[in-house]
């Protein structure tokens, strides 16, 4: 089983930083950073960056996503 943990992720509609656990290419869990997720794979620190859905309009202005009303 291949696992990847992406931690310190900002997700739309969620308070605080989150973490995403991916197993064998599938999203398995999305939890607050406060929850400890055990895994034996690689870890990526997103450093507070925003995770966005793939295959969507890639032309976005991230500098205005947190301030636009």
N, C-alpha and C positions, 0 to 999 in steps of 0.2 A: 504494500500500500504506500503510495506517495502522498505526503502531506505538506501543506504550505500554510503558515500562519502569517497573516498580515495584521500588524498591530498598530495602534495609534492612528486610526483612520477616522476621518470625519464623514458621517453619513447624513444625507438630507433627512430631516424630520427626527433626528435623534439628538439627545443632549449628551454632551461630553464625547470623549474619544471611544471608539469601538474597536473590535478585533474580528477578523473573518478567518474561519478555518476552512480550508479547501482540502478534500480528500479525493484522490484519483480524478481530479479535474472537476469535481462537483462541490458546490457550496454546501457545507455540512452544518456550520453554526455561525451565528453572528451574535456576539455578546459584548457587553461593556468591558472596558479594559480592567475593571475591578474583578472580573471572574477569571480564575486561573484555568487555562486550557492546556492540557497535557498533549504533546505530540512529539514525534520523533523526526520531523522533517525540518525544512528550512524555515527561517523567519525573516520577514521583511518589515522594517520599521518605516511606516509611511510618514512619520514626523508631522502628523496633524493634517496631512494632505487629504483632499476630498476624493472618495471613490465614486466614480460615475459609471453608469451602465455602458457596456460595449455596444457597438453597432448602432449608435445613435448619432445625431448631428454633432460632429466633433468641433464645430466652430462655436465656442462659448467664451464669454468674457468672465473668467473666474474672479476677477477683481471686483465685480459688481454682484456676485451671487449672494453675498452676505449683507449687502446694503440696499439692494433694490427693494422697493415696497411692493 
